[in-house]
Amino acid sequence: MFLEMKVAGIVLDPYTNVPIVVLKDMEEKTSVPIWIGLVEASAIAMELENIKIQRPLTHDLFKNVLAELKVEVVKIEVTDLRDNTYFALIYLDKGGEIMTVDSRPSDAIALALRTKSPIFVSDKVIEKSQKVDARDASFTEENKDKWTEILENLNPEDFGKYKM
C-alpha cells in the first residue's frame, strides 16, 4: 500500500547540518524524513519557494526533455528503505505506455514538484523511517530564512565538493 504525501519543507539536522526533506500525508498525521544532499535540497527549496533562475538546472532540464519527448511524469513512489538508504521510482507515461525509472527520492521529489506530480510513500517505508514530530517538520519562517541564506550564498565551488 502507498500513501500520498506532500513536501512539508526542508529542515537541517541539528546534529549534522545535513538537509532533511520532510514528507507529510495529506491529513498531516504522518511524517517521513529523508536525509538528502545539499544540491538536491537546494533544488527542492527553490521550487518550494518559487525561485526562478535564468538558466535551467538539472531537474528543470530533465522536466524540459520529458516535455519535448511528450513523456509525462505520472507519479513518484518512495518504495523502500534499506540500510538507511531510501529508494524511489519515477512513473512515466509515453503515449499510454507506463515506464518506471529508478531514482534517488530527492531527485524524484524535485522532479515531482516541477511537474506537479503526486508523491507516494510505501507503508513499509513509513514504518521503517525515523519518526519526527509533524509540528516540528514544517517550513517555518526560521527554516525559510536558513534556506534563503544558503541559496543566496551558494557559488559554483560549493557544488564541486559533492563530486565523487
Secondary structure, DSSP 8 states (H G I E B T S, - for coil): -EEEEEEEEEEE-TTT--EEEEEEETTS--EEEEE--HHHHHHHHHHHTT---SS--HHHHHHHHHHHTTEEEEEEEEEEEETTEEEEEEEEEETTEEEEEEE-HHHHHHHHHHHT--EEEEHHHHHHS----GGGSS--HHHHHHHHHHHHH--HHHHHTT--
